[in-house]
Amino acid sequence: MNSLSAAQMLDAWEQGLAEPAYRRALPLLAAASPDFSIDAVEALSIGERDRWLLTLREWMFGSRLVSIANCSECEERLEWAADTADLYVERPTEPTDSLSLETEGYRIDFRAPNTGDLAAIAGCADITTAHSNLLERCVLKAEFESHEIPAAQLPNEIVTAIARRMAEADPQADLKLRTGRHCSTLSPFSGVRLTPGQNASCWRCTCWPAHTAGAR
């Protein structure tokens, strides 16, 4: 991957204008990676895509990130600075496109979600349908007692185990920071989840206070 000139960045930004938020970074990464098409970048796991984008942002704009997030309860704005070096999660050695799980008589071959999966479930009517469709896309093969079964027949506890393995294999996909800050209601900001914004210089932040963070 290479850094981009101002002209290349502008061209990639214009290409991304018509795209939904989860695909706007793809033209930037494709432009910075001549050996990769947009389709190839789209097939990267979410965590690997975000790692590439974070690296590109660092090369083009420096390592300092000035960030803003709002408390989900009172809308208090939190501002802080971070260094990109603090945002990298150690990359697991296991490839994210060929994961497996064996438990309780089940054997499942699956992969981590990618941007193409996000695009496929974007139009789902509800979260339950989105979860089901995402599972079916990511499960490559499922067997119970050596008999192949559809992903839709996997019990909840097996689905939960699959999701846990996905998170372990692609930890960069769910980046969270602990802030130790308080809003005006004296509710501590427990943490911030970072996801790519509209371009390589922008990262979108979702902040949750401690009193809503128990289930995260």
LINNORFEN-V531790 format. One line per field, one symbol per residue. phi: phi as a letter, one per 20 degrees, with the letter a starting at -180 (. if undefined). psi: psi as a letter, one per 20 degrees, with the letter a starting at -180 (. if undefined). burial: # if it has 24 or more other C-alpha atoms within 12 Angstrom, else .. Layout:
# LINNORFEN-V531790
phi = ???
psi = ???
burial = ???
This chain:
# LINNORFEN-V531790
phi = .cfdfffffffffffegeefgfdfeffffffecgedefffffeffgffgffffffffffecneedeccbdffedmgedcbdbdgfedeegffefffebebbcalneccdbcffcffffffdfeffbfffffffffffefeaccclmdfcfgfeffgfffffffffgfffcfffceccedmecefemefffacedcfeebfedcedddcfffdegee
psi = qqrqrgggggghghhihiqrhiihighghhhinhiprhhhhhiqqgghghgghggggghhjripopqpqqpigijpppprqrqhhiipqppqhppijmqqpoqkiqppprrqqahhgghhjhjqhrhghggghgghhhohppqoljppqqhijprhhhgghghghghhhmhihmpqqphjrqrijjppohrpppqqbiriippppopprhijjhi.
burial = ..##....#..##.##.....###########.....#..##################.##...#.#######....#.....#..###......##.###....#############.##.........#############......###.#...##..##.#############.#.###...########################......
